[in-house]
């Protein structure tokens, strides 16, 4: 039988989808493209913005339309917070939410036999344990995203994800090490540690935090060339963490993604971000002092309620003062059941669009300026794909590079001299295979 899946949203969703698809393939299912006809469709949904909700509903309807006799299973954050909306879409057979994903294969088999729809969405506000699902292999991927924790305790005023995912639950370190070791032993060259709030790893464990997990990975998996941390809040970037990474620079990617979200203290406070922009700036300067060539990237939200033109101008100047290598810029989106949903002084869409474009243009300037520092220098690039004699991949400091090749293959590490600072993909020249 044929199985297909569509993942919307974050890398945690991608990890969970791959883990579930591994289970189907282990039981004889053939993986096909989501655009093709399948017997089982799995849609892993996202609810971080209104657009995410819309894309989730669209993907569900596409699956139902593609094969009316197929089993359609919907899981993820949108399904968790809006299960009745999903239920209203004719043709959906299974609704799971963000827990009990380990049951999905058995639920699908049961529906294939008995045609009885399954509705299994739990209340995530109640205490849960970490749900262990494993990735055995990534198909056609050279970078493995490994989920190390779930949930978030921050409750930013704009964000629905803590309500969808529940409180922080950390994966047992021995399970993380075992999974990554298996992938490294099978040729995976880069692992990205990810979670709903990655830096919160271990806060529910007994005296075992993220830095302790990193120590275990370095000690137990010597054949893993690269470890990358997907994203980390500035409040969780500790001196001990920076010191350990600096002592093992050969193992860790020279890349730190540290979300800012807002560039004024007024908006940061209303967002419930728990730091000031001065504290954020000081933390970035500390990272920069220890890692002078690191690619420091960030997330910035514009158009949060009560953000005036003066607020935006102040935020712009602050953001411009930080030497980011790239920025993910997005407009504020009202999420039901969050505190910000009913905040007064909502910003109009035209202003949001203008401010978003202003910061995107600034981001491009900063990305180009960062890349210029590496023109003529050699970077280690893991090849992600090769098409028509052109190889594509990312360096350790997360510069997207393309270069001509006659010999490079997917998943090889190649030394590449950066030729220009083009964005989003810079040109390089192949030097040698590592």
N, C-alpha and C positions, 0 to 999 in steps of 0.2 A: 504494500500500500504506500501511497505518497503522502508526505507531510510537508507543510510549508509554514513559514512564520514571518511576521512583520514586527519589528521592534521600533517603538517610538520613545524619544526621550533620552535618558542618561545611560552611561556605561554600566551602571548597576543593572538596568533593564536588559542590556545586551548580554551581560554575563548570565543572568537568569534564563534568558531565552536559549542561549547556547547550551547551558546545563540540561535544560529540558529536552532540547532537540537531540542531544547526545543519547538520552534515554530512549527516545523513539528509534534512532538509528541502530542502537544496540539490540533492539527487538525486531529488526528487519525492515523498518520503514525506509523508504527512499526519500531523501531531501530534494525538493524541487523549488524553483523560483516562485516567489509570491504571486507573480503575474501569470503563472501557469495553473492548469487545473490540478487540484489535489483532493485527496480523500479527507484530510484533516488540515484545517487552518488554525494557527495559533496567533492571536494578536496581543502583544504586550503593550499596554497603553500608558500614556503619560497625561498628567493634569497640571503641569507647572504653569501653563498659560491658557488663555481662551483658545489660542491657535492649536495648542496641543490637544485640547478636548475635541476640537473640530477635526483634526487629522486622525484622531483615534476613531471617531464615529465613521469617518470616510473609509478607513481601512477595514473596519468591520463590515460595512455595506458592500465593499468591493469583494470581500471573501465570500459573502453570502451569494452575491450575484454570479460569481465565477463558477460555482458549482452548488446548486441548490440542494444536492444530496449529501454534501460534505458535512462533517462535524466541525462546527465553528466554536472555538474556545477563546474566551476573552479573560485576560488577567491584567494586573498592574494597577497603577495609581488611579487612573480615571475610573476603572471598574470598581475599585475599592470605595471611592467617594460618591460615585453615581451609578450604583448597580441597577437601580430601577430604570434609569435612562437606557442602559445597555439592554436590559430585559425587554424594553419596548421595541427594540430592533428585531424584526421578524427574521428567524433563521439562526439565532444564537442558541447554542446547545449547552454551553458550560460557562459559568461566570465564577471566577475565583478570587479576585482582589489581590492583595499583596501577601497572603499567607497560604500555606498548604499547597504550594507549587509542586512539592514532591509527590502529590497525589494525582497530578494531571494525567499522566500516562494511563493509570488504572481507570480514571474517570472516562477518558476518551474510549478505551477499550469497552467499557460498560455501555456507553452511549451507542457505539457501533453495533453492539449486540442487541440492546434492549430499547434503544431510541427514547430513553427517559432523560430529559434535560436535568442538569445539575446546577444548583445555586448554592455556592459555598463562600460567602463573604462574612468574615468575622469582624468583631469590634476591635480595632487596633489600639484603642485607648486603654485596654486592659493589658497588664503585664504579659509579655511573651518571651519565649526563649528564641535564640537565633535558629532559624530554619536552615539546616545543612543540606545544600544541594551542591553537586560537584561538577566541574568541567573536566572531562577526560581528554578532550582534544578540541582545538579550533581548526575549522576547515578553511583553508585559503587565507589564514591570517598569520602575520608575523609578530604581532603585538598582542599579548594575552592580558585581558582585563580580569583581575582577580578580586572578587568581593570579599572584604575582610570584616565588614560590619553592616548593620541595618539600623534604620531609625535615626531620629534627631530630637534633641532636647532643647534646641535653641528657641524655637517658636518665634521666628521673625514675624513681624506683624503682617507681612504681605504673602506669606508662604503657607500653602496647604499641605505640604509634604509631611510634616510631623503627624498630621491627622490621618494621612494615608498610610504612612509607614510605621507609626508608633514610636516608642521611646528607643533609646540607644541599646542595641544588643550586639555584642562582639562575638566574632567567630573564635573558636578555640585555636590558640596559636599552633598546636600540633597539626590541626586540620589544614590550616593555611600553608604551613611548611610542606606537608605531604603533597598537597595538590600542586604547588609550584615546583617542587622537586620532580614530580612526575612529568610536568610540561617541559622543564629544562632538560631532563633526561631524554625527551623525545624531540629535542632540537629547537625549542622556543628560546629566542634570544633576548626578548624584552618582556618584562612583566610590569603591568601598571596596577598598583594597589588602589582600589577604589571602594567607595561606600557612599551611603547617603550623607554621612558626615565623617569622612575618612579620618580626620585628625582626632576624633573622639574615641577612636579604637582603644579598648581596654579600660575605659572608665567604669565599666560594670564588672571588670575582672579583678582578681586579687593582686594588686601591686604589679600590674603588667600593662604597660602603655604602648603606644605606637613605636617609640624608640626601642623598646624591648623586643618587639616583633622584628624590627629591622635587624637587630643584632642576631636574632635566631636565623634569619634568612641568609645573612652574610656568612655565619658560622657553618650552616648545614648545607648550603647549595653553592659550592665553589664554581660550578660550571654554568652559572647564570650570568651572562655578560652585563645585563642592564636591569636596574630596578628604577621605576618611576613612580612618584606619588601623584595621583591624578589631581587632587585639589586639597588645600588645607587652609582652615581659617587662621587669621593672624594670631588669634588668642591661643592657638594650639601649636604655634611654631615656637618651641622651647629652646633654650640655650643648649640643653643636652642633646636634643634632636639635631640641631645645626652642627654641633661639635662632632657627633658620630658620623654624620654624612660627610663632613669635611675630612675626616680621617679615613674615609673609604670612597674617595672621589672616583676611583676606577670602577666602582660598582653602581653608583647612583647617577642618574641623569642630571645634568646641570640645568635644571628647569624647576621652577617653583610657581604653581598657580595659586595665587592668594587673593580670594574675592574681596573687593572693596565695597561694591554695591552702591555706595553714595559718597559724594565728595564734600559734604558739609556736615557739621556736627548736628545741626537742626534735624536734617533728614535721617542721619544715622540713628539718632535717639528715637525718632518716630518709628523707624524700622525695627527697633529693639535689637540693634546690632552689638551692643555691649562693649563698644570701644569708641574712641574719638579719632578724628582723622590725624591728629598729632601722634597718637599712639601707633596708628597704622603706619604712618610715615617713618617713625623711629624703627619699627620692626623691619620694614623694607630696607632701610639703610643698614641695619645689622646684617641682613641676608647679603646685601650687595658688598659689604666690607669683607665678608668671609668668602663669597663667591662672586668675584668681580666680573666674570664673563657669563654669569647665569642668565637665562631667559626667564624673566619674571613677568608672568601674564596675570590677567585678572578678569573679573566680571563687574560690569557697571550697569545699574538700572537707571533709566531716566523717566521723568514724569510721575514720580511718586506724589501722592496727594500733598498739596500745599507747597510743592516745589515751584518757586517763582523764577522769573527770568534772572533776577539777581542771584538766587541760589544756584541756578545752573551755571552762570558765569563764574561764580566762586568755585564751584565744583570743577569746572573746565580748567581753570588756572591751577587748581591743586593737582588734578590728574596729569596735567602737562608737566608738572614739576617732578614727576616720577618717571624714571627711564624704563617704562614697560617695553616688552618685546612684542606684545600683542594684547588685544582686549576683546572680550565678548561683550558687546553692547546690545541692550534690549530694552524695550519700553515696559513700564509697569502695566500689569494686567490684573484687573479685579478678580480675586478668587473668593467664592462663597465660603462662609464660615471662618474667614480670617478677620482679625481686628481691623485691618486697613480697608476692608470692603465698605465699611460705613463711615470712613473718615471723610470730613468735609473738604472742600477745596480740591475736588478732583480736577486733574489737568486735562485739557482738551487734546484730542487725537492729533490735531495739526501741530501743536507745540511739541508733543511727544515725538512725532516724526522728524521735525526739524532738529530737535536736540539729539535724537538718535543718529541722524546723518552727520551732525557736527562731530560727534565723538567717534563715529566709524571712520571719518576722514582723518581725525587725529590718530586713531589706532593704526591706520595704514602708514602714516608718516613715521610713527614710532617703530613699527615693524621693519620698515625699510632702513631706518637709522640703525637699528640693532643689527641687522644683517650686514650692513656696510662694514662693521667692525671685523667681520670674518672673511672678507674678500681676500683671496690669496692664501688663506689658511686651510689646513686639512681637517676635515670632519669625518668621524666614523658614522656611516649611513647604513642602516639596515634596509635592504631592498624589499619593498612591499609588493611591487609588481613590475613586470617588464613587458612593454608593448612596442612593437616595431623598432626594436633596437634602442629604445629609451627606457631607462630604469627610473623608478620613482621610490622615494623613501624619506625617512626623517632622521635627522642627526640626534645625538643625545640631548642637545639643547633645543630640540624641537623646531629646527628649521626644515621646512619642506623643500626637498631638493630633487631635481631631475638631471640626468646625465646620459650621454651616449655610451653604449656598451655593446661589445660582441660576446662577452663571456659571463657577465653578472647574472645570477639567478635569484629567484625569490627566496627570502630568508637568509641571504648571505650578507655579511657585514663587509662593506667596501670603504676604503679610504678615498675621500672625494675632496678635491680642492674647490672651494667656492669661487665662482667666476663673477657673479653679480649679486645684487641685493633685491632682485625682483620679488614681488609679493603678489599672490600667495605662494608661488613656487619659484625658488631661485634656481639658477643654472649652475651646474658643477662640472668638473672634469675628473674622470676616473683616474686614480693613481695606482691603487693596488688592492687586492683582496686580503682581508685580515685572516 
